[in-house]
């Protein structure tokens, strides 16, 4: 059994419950003292996982020093707060510790993938990425789930696979870190678009088109950045895209529904909470420009989120693009 420290009191709680049930020693850290105190008081994370009991064996803390000496550090925090949190953790982290990132996003401003941010802030760590169709609400309740772990360190990835695999949580290996990261981040952009489609009252035909063409543009950017095309047909691509575009557990979809119903993007994000697709659309738009990759859905969503474009007009713009062959060359 492993000694695992988890950073993040949202999805981190779900993984804490999962891993505690497998017999690991779990320490759960949050930057928010009130969040830890509420879990202690209520025995659950009422705000994000109501009804899911947090076992008393899980240690709860606000002390970042809890990362010291752990076998694995599992980071489950929004991308906007990753770098500053890693800087807090760095002085306490034992060299050679396996650090597993479960967050999904691209750093704003620098346009760096999370693996690059981790490498810069925790050069002493062995980095692994975990991603895939994985809603916290279902993981915490023991609903069968499959994910993928990716690393350039094969031994580290295999160790994470061994520690996290169970009869209800199946873990596959992958060596395409870039593809897994981009699939996990960019699907949030498409899910936000799919939610807008739902909010506008459009049907299954529309959503199917958005998901299919969305996956195509995710793969197009991924290959340009250095990912493998086949990664996007797996759990990190298609799998995560399906669950995020279709489930009401998805904050991206829920925020999109509100925007489609006429709520401003800023207000929709404020109502729903952390909406990674809102921020990732901004970074993805600029990454696409950097690599001269056409991403029409992302570009149109960007105009809605950041240029006050009308959503109905944006749909007309998207549907009125020049005709193309479906199987345009990628890469």
Secondary structure, 3 states (H helix, E strand, C coil): CCEEEEECCCHHHHHHHHHHHCCCEEEEECCCHHHHHHHHHHCEECCCEEEEECCCCCEEECCHHHHCCCCEEEECCCHHHHHHHHHHHHCCCCCCCEEEECCCCECCCCCCEHHHHHHHHCCCCEEEEEECCCCHHHHCCCCCEEEEEECCCHHHHHHHHHHHCECCEEEEEECCHHHHHHHHHHHHHHHHHHHHHHHCCCCHHHHHHHHHHHHHHHHHHHHHHCCCHHHHHCHHHHHHHHHHHHCCCCHHHHHHHHHHCCCCHHHHHHHHCCCHHHHHHHHHHHHHHHCCCCCHHHHHHHHHHHCCCCHHHHHHHHHCCCCCCCCCCCC
